[in-house]
């Protein structure tokens, strides 16, 4: 039998009636009775439903319930125009007012002569606008060359060139900073040391040489930077970079408290510190960042562009320029946006990583998330994604961005992460980076939002990506532990309840539960969630014809009820639970029956032979398994045994389907009938149909499927307690099959066969059948082979021989040539020192000793005494059979 169909031994099974009609010398405890009935009540295992991998990576799979017009696209084009190039421009309509502020003169200890006065800021806002427009012209891409390029002159020509500049142009090359300091542009050495960027002011050749020698930090100048402007007219970075309490507000008096002077000195000190920081940033920009931007502007080779992007990211990280506080951020981003037009995945990966690290928002965040999605959609890019840490940037977006403001950007970000989770290396990386916790937090946010239908629909798209990713993560042991500990069951249940009308979300959540319910720890946690049974029943009622959803719910319910008696009872007590099972049993039984009829009506051609198990068969396999597991509970099993429609459908499966068609379905149906036949209740549907059931089992017994034969014998073991079934077994010569099974050399098979023979030997007229097929010798062989390892089986063999020898007159005539072997064997097995294996660990040894003392020893001693007493032809003594 398949491993997935192996019996699951349940030690916690509740009290039930004895399986066989046995006359026992003393009353047994409930646990002893149940353990004696081993293999009579059995749970079933099965394979988890298979989920095929999608051929293409898309936001929504091919089986999505969403209409194409009602879901975001998975295929789109991206260009530089998709980004907002004016992200950092001043707000339209805001006029900048001049700032009444005197620049601070800074002297340097090492070289007093190197200090110089800073130029005054522009006189009015119009000048500021001119500077901005001049800077825009300077950095604008043209057909003639690099939009970042400045004029390149030799050092010797520099002073003369500056002297000849037009004064208006000189003013346009200046820019006011937060403290009204003049900007100056440093020349930056390139590969050709004779080429430098010009200064915006007159600086002596000796000073330039000092700068090239590494002493440029002595000079204080503020270089070009583009910043956004707040609605109050101040630069947006003033609050972050420079204190604003030192600047006069229009209409405020300059007078203040006595401490104002002290505060001003402190503020000036802070201001000076920040000026120095800004100075270092500008020098770093020109030394490390700007050369790379020039390279990006001029380079045409993709590989070289990728290397330049790597250098750029490293330089930005080194200079602490990642994020929103970097003053030249807009210049940098514009350069990167325009490179998107090249449409190279390796290059776009580099660009996406830098753009995300710069903390863009709004339209730019959406576009860069789409860019990442587009890259990850191609499975061939998985390798380069592994090596470029894009995952870190996307997880940061999930962690920090506002859900309601950026839900579309988060959708594509989550879609990209979902694609990554299809790669084993990236999947492990996700778990190690805390992705499980992040995703559960995001789901919690979604669950807590109560909005209109349109917004809920948008969040539903996001939830599909999120749950699909969790489903992939559930494959990893560490992720499973985190899902159990972090309250995933609760959040998934809330999402399932809120999104009951969204089949895609329901399907992915059910897939998560299906995968995780294969593990005992998760099963126990899910069983404790009382609402899960209500939700599963609601889904079954709502999506009866959705096979992919229905089959997984039955798989989950089968896992929950496989080991947990409380789960069996709780599910059974839910309103309408049995009716739902019967309704779906009927639905998929008819679908399967119609498919089979359709096949036979067309001549049963081989090329059209239906695949087994079919979708309908697979649902029936999982559904019948739930019934079999539920029937382990005494009160539930008794109720199901009296449910005529349930038994009718089970028998119908045996009628129209052969074990060759679908082995697992037939064996599951036979096992469930076996479990239900265990209960002796009034109006038992099994008892009412016992002869019809026996006829169906005979068909299974005559098959060439050994697992099917054994299962049929198990059912006959229960049914043979009825005289009509015993007569049927003799009439159809089924007993010959049963005796032959004693040669199977398998404990469970021998146990089932002995059960039937024991019940047959209750009838005096049927005992002689054991001698016909060499049954006595085979029973003795089973006792020798399995006795010391299985005291329950040994006990069952002794009881069968006890019943058989009730009217013994001579041991030799009764047991034949096996008499001496049986005597020696019984004597040895009753010797505790010989029989019990003391090499076993203590718990197992105590378990064996308990069964040896209570099960085997009392029966074996009586049998031994009987045989020994009749070796001298003593008068027969009438003894009640077992």
C-alpha positions in Angstrom: 0.0 0.0 0.0 1.2 3.5 -0.7 3.0 5.2 2.2 0.5 8.0 2.0 -2.2 5.4 2.8 -0.5 3.9 5.9 -2.6 3.7 9.0 -2.0 6.3 11.7 -2.1 4.7 15.1 -4.0 6.8 17.5 -3.5 6.0 21.2 -6.0 8.6 22.3 -9.1 7.0 20.7 -12.1 7.1 22.9 -13.9 4.0 24.4 -15.8 1.9 21.9 -17.3 -1.6 21.8 -15.0 -4.6 21.2 -14.5 -5.5 17.6 -14.8 -9.3 17.8 -17.3 -11.4 19.6 -14.9 -12.5 22.3 -15.5 -14.2 25.6 -12.8 -12.8 27.9 -12.1 -14.0 31.4 -12.0 -10.5 32.8 -13.4 -7.1 31.9 -10.9 -5.0 29.9 -10.2 -1.3 30.2 -11.3 1.0 27.4 -7.8 1.6 26.2 -7.2 -2.2 26.0 -10.3 -2.7 24.0 -9.4 0.0 21.5 -5.8 -1.2 21.1 -7.2 -4.7 20.6 -9.2 -3.3 17.7 -6.1 -2.1 16.0 -6.5 -1.8 12.3 -10.2 -1.9 12.7 -10.7 1.9 13.2 -8.1 3.6 11.0 -7.3 7.1 9.9 -6.3 7.8 6.3 -3.5 9.7 4.8 -3.3 11.1 1.3 -1.1 13.2 -0.9 -1.3 17.0 -0.8 -3.1 18.5 -3.9 -0.6 19.3 -6.6 -0.2 23.0 -7.6 1.4 23.3 -11.1 3.9 26.1 -11.6 2.7 28.9 -13.8 4.3 29.0 -17.2 4.7 32.8 -17.0 5.3 35.2 -14.1 2.3 37.5 -13.9 0.5 39.4 -11.2 -2.4 37.0 -11.4 -2.1 33.4 -12.5 -3.9 31.8 -15.4 -6.6 30.6 -13.1 -7.4 34.0 -11.7 -11.1 34.8 -11.2 -10.4 38.5 -12.0 -11.4 39.7 -15.5 -8.5 41.2 -17.5 -10.2 44.6 -17.5 -10.6 44.6 -13.7 -7.0 43.9 -12.7 -3.7 45.9 -13.0 -1.6 44.9 -16.0 1.4 42.6 -15.8 2.9 43.9 -19.1 3.6 47.6 -19.7 6.3 49.8 -21.1 8.5 52.1 -19.0 10.5 55.1 -20.2 12.2 58.1 -18.8 8.9 59.9 -19.3 7.3 57.5 -16.8 9.2 59.3 -14.0 8.6 62.8 -12.7 11.7 64.8 -13.8 10.5 67.9 -11.9 10.3 66.2 -8.5 12.4 68.8 -6.6 11.2 72.0 -8.4 9.8 74.8 -6.2 6.1 74.8 -5.8 4.4 76.7 -8.6 3.3 80.3 -7.7 5.5 80.6 -4.6 7.8 83.7 -4.8 11.1 83.5 -2.9 11.8 86.5 -0.6 15.4 87.7 0.0 16.9 86.6 3.3 18.4 89.2 5.6 21.4 87.3 6.7 25.0 88.2 6.9 27.5 85.4 5.9 29.8 84.1 8.5 33.5 84.6 7.8 35.6 81.7 8.7 39.4 81.7 9.2 41.7 78.8 9.3 44.5 78.4 11.7 47.0 76.8 9.3 46.8 79.4 6.6 45.3 82.8 7.6 45.8 84.1 4.0 43.6 81.5 2.5 40.4 82.9 4.0 38.2 84.9 1.7 34.9 86.7 1.9 31.8 85.1 0.6 29.8 86.9 -2.0 26.4 88.4 -1.1 23.2 86.5 -2.1 21.1 87.6 -5.0 19.2 90.8 -4.3 15.7 89.5 -5.1 13.7 86.5 -6.0 14.0 87.2 -9.7 17.8 86.7 -9.4 17.1 83.4 -7.7 14.9 82.3 -10.6 17.6 83.3 -13.1 20.1 81.1 -11.2 17.7 78.2 -11.3 17.1 78.6 -15.0 20.8 79.0 -15.7 21.4 75.7 -13.8 18.7 74.0 -15.7 20.2 75.1 -19.0 23.6 74.0 -17.8 22.4 70.5 -16.9 19.9 70.1 -19.8 20.6 67.2 -22.2 21.1 68.5 -25.7 21.9 66.9 -29.0 25.4 68.3 -28.9 26.6 66.5 -25.8 26.5 65.8 -22.1 23.9 67.8 -20.3 26.0 67.7 -17.1 29.2 68.9 -18.9 30.8 72.2 -17.9 33.3 74.0 -19.9 36.7 72.4 -19.8 39.8 74.7 -19.7 43.4 74.3 -18.8 44.5 75.7 -15.5 46.6 78.3 -17.2 43.7 79.6 -19.1 41.3 79.6 -16.2 41.9 83.1 -14.8 41.8 84.7 -18.2 38.6 82.8 -19.1 36.9 83.9 -15.9 37.8 87.5 -16.4 36.2 87.5 -19.8 32.9 86.0 -18.6 29.9 88.2 -19.0 28.8 89.5 -15.5 25.2 88.4 -16.0 26.4 84.9 -16.8 28.6 85.0 -13.7 25.6 85.9 -11.6 23.6 83.1 -13.3 26.2 80.6 -12.3 25.8 81.5 -8.6 23.1 80.1 -6.4 21.9 81.1 -2.9 22.0 78.4 -0.2 20.1 78.3 3.1 22.5 80.8 4.6 22.8 82.9 1.4 26.3 81.6 0.8 27.5 81.8 -2.8 27.9 78.6 -4.7 31.2 77.8 -6.3 31.9 74.9 -8.6 35.1 73.0 -8.0 37.0 71.6 -10.8 37.3 67.8 -10.7 40.2 65.8 -12.1 39.3 63.3 -14.7 41.4 60.6 -16.2 43.2 63.3 -18.2 44.8 65.4 -15.4 45.0 68.4 -17.7 41.2 68.7 -17.7 39.3 70.3 -14.9 35.9 71.9 -14.3 36.2 75.7 -13.9 35.6 77.7 -10.8 32.8 80.2 -10.6 35.0 82.8 -8.8 38.5 84.0 -9.2 40.8 81.6 -7.4 44.5 81.7 -7.7 46.5 79.0 -9.4 48.4 78.3 -6.1 45.0 77.7 -4.4 44.0 75.3 -7.2 47.3 73.5 -6.8 46.6 73.2 -3.0 43.2 71.7 -3.8 44.7 69.2 -6.1 47.2 68.3 -3.3 44.4 67.4 -1.1 44.0 70.7 0.9 40.7 71.7 -0.7 39.0 71.2 2.7 40.5 74.5 3.8 38.3 76.5 1.4 34.8 77.3 2.3 32.4 77.5 -0.6 29.0 76.3 -1.3 28.6 74.4 -4.6 25.7 74.1 -6.9 22.6 72.1 -5.6 19.0 72.0 -6.5 16.4 72.0 -3.7 12.6 72.1 -3.3 10.9 75.1 -1.7 8.3 75.0 1.0 5.1 76.9 0.8 6.5 79.5 3.2 9.2 80.5 0.7 12.1 78.7 2.4 14.1 75.9 1.0 12.7 72.5 2.0 16.1 71.4 3.5 16.5 74.4 5.7 14.8 72.7 8.6 17.0 69.7 8.3 20.3 71.3 7.4 20.4 74.7 9.1 18.6 76.2 12.1 16.1 78.8 11.1 15.8 80.7 14.4 18.7 82.9 13.6 16.9 84.4 10.6 14.6 87.3 11.0 11.0 86.8 10.0 9.3 89.7 8.2 7.7 92.1 10.7 9.5 90.7 13.8 11.5 92.9 16.1 15.2 92.3 16.5 15.0 92.7 20.2 15.0 89.7 22.5 15.7 88.5 26.0 19.1 88.7 27.6 19.9 85.2 26.6 19.5 86.0 23.0 23.2 86.8 22.5 24.2 83.5 24.0 21.7 81.7 21.9 22.9 83.5 18.9 26.5 82.4 19.6 25.4 78.8 20.0 23.3 79.0 16.8 26.2 80.5 14.9 28.4 77.6 16.1 25.9 75.1 15.0 25.5 77.0 11.7 29.2 76.9 11.2 29.3 73.1 11.8 26.5 72.6 9.3 28.3 74.8 6.8 31.4 72.6 7.2 29.2 69.5 6.7 27.7 71.0 3.6 31.1 71.9 2.4 32.3 68.3 2.8 29.3 67.0 0.9 29.9 69.3 -2.0 33.6 68.4 -2.2 32.6 64.7 -2.1 30.0 65.3 -4.8 32.6 66.8 -7.2 35.3 64.3 -6.3 33.3 61.1 -6.3 29.8 61.5 -7.7 30.1 63.9 -10.6 32.8 62.0 -12.5 30.5 58.9 -12.5 27.6 60.9 -13.7 29.7 62.2 -16.6 30.7 58.6 -17.3 27.0 57.6 -17.3 26.2 60.4 -19.7 28.9 59.6 -22.2 29.1 55.8 -22.0 27.3 53.6 -24.6 28.4 50.2 -23.5 25.9 48.4 -21.3 28.5 46.6 -19.2 30.4 49.8 -18.6 27.2 51.6 -17.6 26.5 48.8 -15.1 29.9 49.1 -13.6 29.5 52.9 -13.4 26.2 52.4 -11.6 27.8 50.0 -9.1 30.5 52.7 -8.5 27.8 55.3 -8.1 25.9 53.3 -5.5 29.1 52.6 -3.5 30.1 56.3 -3.6 26.6 57.5 -2.5 26.7 55.0 0.3 30.2 56.0 1.3 29.2 59.7 1.3 26.0 59.0 3.3 24.1 60.5 0.4 21.4 57.8 0.0 17.9 58.9 1.0 16.1 62.2 0.8 18.5 64.6 2.5 21.1 64.7 -0.2 20.9 68.2 -1.8 21.8 67.3 -5.3 19.4 64.4 -5.3 17.3 65.8 -8.2 20.3 66.1 -10.5 21.3 62.6 -9.8 17.8 61.1 -10.2 17.3 62.9 -13.5 20.4 61.3 -14.9 19.2 57.9 -13.8 15.7 58.3 -15.1 16.9 59.0 -18.6 19.0 55.8 -18.6 15.8 53.8 -18.3 15.2 54.4 -22.0 18.1 52.1 -22.8 15.9 49.2 -21.8 18.5 46.7 -20.5 17.5 44.5 -17.6 21.0 44.4 -16.0 21.3 48.2 -16.3 17.7 48.7 -15.1 18.4 46.5 -12.1 21.3 48.8 -11.1 19.2 51.9 -11.7 16.2 50.5 -9.7 18.4 49.7 -6.8 19.9 53.3 -6.6 16.5 55.0 -7.3 14.9 53.0 -4.5 17.7 53.8 -2.2 17.2 57.5 -2.8 13.7 57.1 -1.2 11.6 58.5 -4.1 7.9 58.8 -3.6 4.7 59.4 -5.5 4.8 58.8 -9.3 8.5 58.0 -9.1 8.0 55.3 -6.5 5.3 53.7 -8.6 7.5 53.8 -11.7 10.6 52.3 -10.0 8.5 49.5 -8.4 7.1 48.8 -11.9 10.7 48.7 -13.1 11.7 46.2 -10.4 8.6 44.2 -11.3 9.5 44.1 -15.0 13.0 42.9 -14.2 11.9 40.2 -11.8 9.2 39.0 -14.2 11.9 37.4 -16.3 13.1 34.3 -14.6 16.4 34.5 -16.4 17.2 37.6 -14.3 17.1 35.7 -11.0 20.8 35.2 -11.0 21.7 38.8 -11.4 19.0 39.8 -8.8 20.6 37.4 -6.3 23.9 39.3 -6.6 22.6 42.8 -6.5 20.6 43.0 -3.2 17.5 44.4 -4.9 15.5 42.4 -2.3 16.7 44.7 0.5 15.4 47.8 -1.3 12.0 46.2 -2.0 11.6 45.0 1.6 12.4 48.5 2.8 9.6 49.8 0.6 7.2 47.4 2.2 8.4 48.3 5.7 8.3 52.1 5.4 5.9 53.3 2.7 2.3 54.3 3.5 -0.2 51.6 2.5 -3.1 53.9 1.6 -1.0 56.5 -0.2 1.1 54.1 -2.2 -1.0 51.0 -2.6 -0.4 50.7 -6.4 3.4 51.0 -5.9 3.2 48.4 -3.1 1.3 46.1 -5.5 4.1 46.0 -8.0 6.7 45.9 -5.3 5.0 42.9 -3.7 4.6 41.4 -7.2 8.4 41.6 -7.7 9.0 40.0 -4.3 6.5 37.2 -5.2 8.5 36.5 -8.3 11.7 36.3 -6.3 10.1 33.9 -3.9 9.9 31.4 -6.8 13.7 31.1 -6.6 15.1 28.9 -3.8 18.1 31.1 -3.1 16.1 34.3 -2.9 13.4 32.5 -0.8 15.9 31.6 1.8 17.3 35.1 1.8 13.8 36.5 2.4 13.3 34.4 5.5 16.7 35.4 6.9 15.8 39.1 6.3 12.6 38.9 8.3 10.2 38.9 5.3 7.6 36.8 7.1 7.2 39.3 9.9 7.0 42.2 7.4 4.3 40.5 5.3 2.2 39.6 8.3 2.4 43.3 9.5 1.3 44.4 6.0 -1.6 42.0 6.1 -2.6 43.2 9.5 -2.7 46.8 8.1 -4.8 45.7 5.2 -7.2 43.8 7.5 -7.6 46.9 9.7 -8.6 49.1 6.8 -12.4 49.7 6.3 -12.9 51.5 3.0 -15.2 51.7 0.0 -15.5 48.8 -2.4 -13.0 50.3 -5.0 -10.3 50.7 -2.4 -10.9 47.3 -1.0 -10.6 45.9 -4.5 -7.2 47.6 -4.9 -6.0 46.2 -1.6 -7.3 42.8 -2.7 -4.9 42.9 -5.7 -2.1 43.5 -3.2 -3.3 40.8 -0.9 -3.2 38.2 -3.7 0.6 39.0 -4.2 1.2 38.9 -0.4 -0.6 35.6 0.2 1.1 34.0 -2.9 4.5 34.9 -1.4 3.6 33.5 2.0 2.5 30.3 0.3 6.1 30.0 -1.2 7.7 30.9 2.1 5.7 28.1 3.9 8.0 25.6 2.3 10.9 26.5 4.6 11.1 25.2 8.2 12.2 28.5 9.7 9.3 30.4 7.9 6.8 27.8 9.2 8.0 28.3 12.8 7.7 32.1 12.4 4.2 31.7 10.9 3.1 29.7 13.9 4.7 32.0 16.5 3.7 35.4 14.8 0.0 34.9 14.8 -0.4 34.1 11.1 -3.4 31.9 11.6 -5.4 34.7 13.1 -4.5 37.3 10.4 -5.1 34.8 7.6 -8.5 33.8 9.1 -9.5 37.5 9.3 -8.4 38.1 5.7 -10.4 34.9 4.7 -13.5 36.2 6.4 -13.2 39.7 5.0 -12.4 38.6 1.4 -14.8 35.7 1.1 -16.0 37.1 -2.2 -12.5 37.3 -3.6 -11.8 33.8 -4.9 -8.1 34.5 -5.7 -7.4 35.6 -2.1 -9.3 32.7 -0.7 -7.5 30.2 -2.9 -4.0 31.4 -1.8 -4.9 31.5 1.9 -6.3 28.0 1.6 -3.1 26.9 -0.2 -1.1 28.3 2.7 -3.2 26.3 5.2 -3.1 23.2 3.0 0.7 23.3 2.9 1.2 24.1 6.6 -1.5 21.6 7.8 0.8 18.8 6.7 2.8 19.5 9.9 1.6 18.5 13.3 2.5 21.7 15.2 0.6 23.9 12.8 -2.3 21.5 12.7 -2.6 21.7 16.5 -2.5 25.5 16.3 -5.1 25.7 13.5 -7.4 23.2 15.4 -7.4 25.7 18.3 -8.8 28.4 16.0 -12.5 27.7 16.6 -13.6 29.9 13.7 -11.6 28.0 11.1 -14.3 25.3 10.8 -17.0 27.9 10.2 -14.9 29.6 7.5 -14.1 26.3 5.8 -17.7 25.3 5.7 -18.7 28.7 4.4 -16.1 28.4 1.6 -17.3 24.9 0.7 -20.9 26.2 0.4 -19.9 29.2 -1.6 -17.5 27.6 -4.0 -18.9 24.1 -4.5 -17.9 23.8 -8.1 -14.4 25.3 -7.6 -12.4 22.0 -7.5 -9.0 23.6 -6.7 -10.5 25.3 -3.6 -12.7 22.5 -2.5 -10.1 19.8 -2.7 -7.6 21.8 -0.5 -10.2 22.5 2.1 -11.0 18.8 2.4 -7.2 18.1 2.6 -6.9 20.5 5.5 -10.0 19.1 7.3 -8.5 15.6 6.8 -5.3 16.7 8.4 -7.1 18.4 11.3 -9.1 15.3 12.0 -6.3 12.7 11.5 -5.0 12.9 15.1 -7.2 15.3 17.0 -10.3 13.9 18.6 -11.4 17.4 19.7 -11.2 18.6 16.1 -13.4 15.7 15.0 -16.0 16.6 17.5 -15.9 20.3 16.9 -16.2 20.1 13.1 -19.0 17.6 13.4 -21.0 19.9 15.8 -20.8 22.9 13.4 -24.2 23.6 12.0 -24.7 21.9 8.6 -21.3 20.2 8.5 -22.6 16.7 7.6 -25.1 18.1 5.1 -22.3 20.0 3.4 -20.2 16.9 3.2 -23.2 14.9 1.8 -24.0 17.6 -0.7 -20.5 17.8 -2.1 -20.2 14.0 -2.1 -23.3 13.9 -4.2 -22.1 16.7 -6.6 -18.6 15.2 -7.3 -20.0 11.6 -7.4 -22.3 12.6 -10.2 -19.5 14.5 -12.0 -17.3 11.4 -11.8 -20.1 9.1 -12.9 -20.9 11.3 -15.9 -17.3 11.4 -16.9 -17.0 7.6 -16.8 -20.2 7.2 -18.8 -19.0 9.6 -21.4 -15.8 7.6 -21.7 -17.6 4.3 -22.1 -20.1 5.7 -24.6 -17.2 6.6 -26.9 -15.9 3.1 -27.0 -13.3 3.5 -24.3 -10.5 4.3 -26.7 -7.1 4.2 -25.1 -6.1 7.7 -26.3 -9.2 9.2 -24.6 -8.8 7.2 -21.4 -9.4 9.5 -18.5 -6.5 10.4 -16.3 -6.7 9.0 -12.7 -7.3 10.4 -10.3 -9.4 12.9 -12.2 -10.4 16.2 -10.6 -13.7 14.8 -9.3 -12.0 11.6 -8.1 -9.4 13.6 -6.2 -12.1 15.6 -4.4 -13.9 12.3 -3.5 -10.6 10.9 -2.1 -10.1 13.8 0.2 -13.8 14.0 1.2 -14.0 10.3 2.0 -10.8 10.6 4.0 -12.5 13.3 6.2 -15.4 10.9 6.8 -13.0 8.1 7.8 -11.1 10.3 10.2 -14.3 11.7 11.7 -15.6 8.2 12.4 -12.8 7.5 14.8 -14.6 9.6 17.4 -17.1 7.3 19.2 -20.2 9.5 19.1 -19.4 11.0 15.6 -18.7 7.5 14.2 -22.0 6.2 15.6 -23.9 9.1 14.1 -22.3 8.6 10.7 -22.9 4.9 10.8 -26.6 5.7 11.1 -26.4 8.3 8.2 -28.0 6.3 5.4 -27.1 8.8 2.6 -23.4 8.7 3.6 -23.3 4.9 3.5 -25.2 4.8 0.2 -22.7 7.0 -1.5 -19.8 5.0 -0.1 -21.3 1.8 -1.5 -22.1 3.5 -4.8 -18.4 4.3 -5.2 -17.6 0.6 -4.8 -20.3 -0.3 -7.3 -19.3 1.8 -10.3 -15.6 2.1 -9.8 -12.9 -0.6 -9.8 -9.7 -0.6 -7.9 -7.8 -0.6 -11.2 -9.5 2.7 -12.2 -8.6 4.6 -9.0 -7.0 2.6 -6.2 -6.9 5.3 -3.6 -10.6 6.1 -4.0 -11.7 2.5 -3.6 -9.5 1.8 -0.7 -10.6 5.0 1.1 -14.3 4.0 0.6 -13.7 0.5 1.9 -11.8 1.8 4.9 -14.6 4.2 5.8 -17.2 1.5 5.5 -14.9 -0.6 7.8 -14.8 2.1 10.4 -18.5 2.7 10.3 -19.2 -1.1 10.5 -17.4 -1.1 13.9 -20.3 0.7 15.6 -23.3 -1.5 16.7 -26.0 1.1 16.7 -29.7 1.0 16.1 -30.7 1.7 12.5 -27.1 1.2 11.4 -27.0 1.8 7.6 -24.0 -0.6 7.4 -25.9 -3.4 9.1 -28.9 -2.8 6.8 -26.7 -3.1 3.7 -24.2 -5.7 4.9 -24.9 -8.3 2.2 -24.8 -5.8 -0.6 -21.5 -4.5 0.9 -20.1 -8.0 1.1 -20.8 -8.5 -2.6 -19.0 -5.3 -3.5 -16.1 -6.4 -1.3 -15.9 -9.7 -3.1 -15.2 -7.8 -6.3 -12.4 -6.1 -4.5 -11.2 -9.4 -3.1 -11.0 -10.9 -6.5 -8.8 -8.1 -7.9 -5.1 -8.4 -8.4 -4.5 -5.4 -6.1 -3.0 -6.7 -2.8 -3.9 -3.5 -0.9 -7.5 -3.8 -2.1 -7.6 -7.4 -1.0 -6.3 -6.6 2.5 -8.8 -3.8 2.9 -11.6 -6.1 1.9 -10.5 -8.6 4.5 -10.5 -5.9 7.1 -14.1 -5.1 6.4 -15.0 -8.8 6.4 -13.4 -8.9 9.8 -16.1 -6.6 11.2 -19.0 -7.9 9.1 -18.2 -11.5 9.9 -19.7 -11.0 13.4 -23.0 -11.5 11.6 -24.1 -15.0 10.8 -25.3 -14.0 7.3 -21.8 -12.8 6.4 -20.2 -15.9 7.8 -22.4 -18.0 5.5 -21.6 -15.7 2.6 -17.8 -16.2 3.3 -18.2 -20.0 3.3 -20.5 -20.0 0.3 -18.2 -17.8 -1.8 -15.1 -19.7 -0.5 -13.7 -16.4 0.8 -12.2 -18.2 3.7 -9.6 -19.7 1.4 -8.3 -16.3 0.5 -8.2 -15.4 4.2 -6.2 -18.5 5.1 -3.8 -17.8 2.2 -3.1 -14.3 3.5 -1.5 -15.9 6.6 1.5 -16.5 4.4 1.9 -12.8 3.6 4.6 -12.5 6.3 3.1 -9.1 7.2 1.8 -8.4 10.7 -1.1 -6.2 9.7 -2.3 -8.6 7.0 -2.1 -11.6 9.4 -4.0 -9.6 12.0 -6.9 -8.9 9.7 -7.0 -12.5 8.5 -7.0 -13.8 12.0 -9.9 -11.5 12.8 -12.1 -13.2 10.2 -11.0 -16.7 11.2 -11.7 -16.0 14.8 -15.2 -15.0 14.0 -15.7 -18.1 11.8 -14.5 -20.4 14.5 -17.3 -19.2 16.9 -19.6 -21.4 14.8 -18.9 -25.1 15.6 -19.9 -26.1 12.1 -17.2 -23.9 10.5 -14.1 -24.9 12.6 -13.0 -27.8 10.4 -12.3 -25.3 7.6 -9.1 -24.4 9.2 -7.6 -27.9 8.5 -8.6 -27.8 4.8 -6.1 -25.2 3.7 -3.4 -25.9 6.3 -4.7 -23.1 8.4 -3.4 -24.5 11.7 0.2 -24.7 10.5 0.0 -21.2 9.1 -1.3 -19.9 12.4 1.5 -21.6 14.3 4.0 -20.1 11.8 2.5 -16.6 12.4 2.8 -17.1 16.1 6.5 -18.0 15.8 7.3 -15.2 13.4 5.5 -12.3 15.0 4.6 -13.4 18.6 7.5 -11.8 20.5 7.2 -8.5 18.5 3.4 -8.3 18.5 1.5 -9.6 21.5 -1.8 -8.4 20.2 -1.4 -10.6 17.1 -0.1 -13.5 19.3 -3.2 -13.2 21.5 -5.5 -13.2 18.5 -3.9 -16.4 17.2 -4.3 -18.1 20.5 -7.9 -17.1 20.7 -8.6 -18.5 17.3 -6.9 -21.8 18.2 -8.8 -21.9 21.5 -12.1 -21.5 19.7 -11.1 -24.1 17.1 -10.1 -26.7 19.8 -13.3 -26.3 21.9 -14.4 -30.0 21.3 -10.8 -31.4 21.4 -10.5 -35.1 22.2 -6.9 -35.6 21.3 -4.2 -32.9 20.9 -2.7 -34.9 18.0 -5.9 -35.3 16.1 -6.8 -31.6 16.7 -3.5 -29.9 15.9 -1.9 -32.7 13.8 1.8 -32.5 13.2 2.0 -29.0 14.6 1.1 -30.1 18.1 4.7 -30.4 19.4 5.8 -27.2 17.7 2.9 -25.4 19.3 3.6 -26.7 22.8 7.3 -25.7 22.6 6.4 -22.3 21.2 3.7 -21.6 23.9 6.1 -22.7 26.7 8.8 -20.3 25.4 6.5 -17.4 24.9 5.1 -17.7 28.4 8.7 -17.5 29.9 9.0 -13.8 30.7 12.8 -13.9 30.6 12.7 -15.4 27.1 9.7 -13.6 25.7 10.4 -10.0 26.7 13.2 -8.2 25.0 15.1 -6.3 27.8 17.3 -4.5 25.2 14.4 -2.2 24.5 14.2 1.2 26.2 12.2 1.3 29.4 9.0 2.8 28.0 8.8 0.4 25.1 9.6 -2.6 27.3 6.9 -1.6 29.8 4.4 -1.3 26.9 5.3 -4.8 25.7 5.1 -6.2 29.2 1.6 -4.7 29.7 0.3 -6.5 26.6 2.1 -9.7 27.3 0.6 -9.8 30.9 -2.9 -8.7 30.1 -3.5 -9.8 26.5 -1.3 -12.8 25.7 -0.5 -14.6 28.9 -4.1 -15.4 30.2 -5.2 -16.9 26.8 -1.8 -18.7 26.1 -1.8 -20.4 29.5 -5.3 -21.7 29.0 -4.4 -23.0 25.6 -1.2 -24.6 26.8 -3.1 -26.4 29.6 -5.7 -27.7 27.2 -3.1 -29.1 24.9 -1.0 -30.7 27.6 -4.1 -32.2 29.3 -5.3 -33.8 26.1 -2.0 -35.4 25.2 -3.0 -38.2 27.7 -6.5 -38.4 26.2 -8.2 -37.0 29.2 -12.0 -36.5 29.0 -13.0 -33.4 27.1 -14.1 -30.5 29.2 -16.7 -28.1 27.7 -15.2 -24.6 27.7 -16.9 -21.4 26.4 -15.2 -20.2 23.3 -13.5 -16.9 23.1 
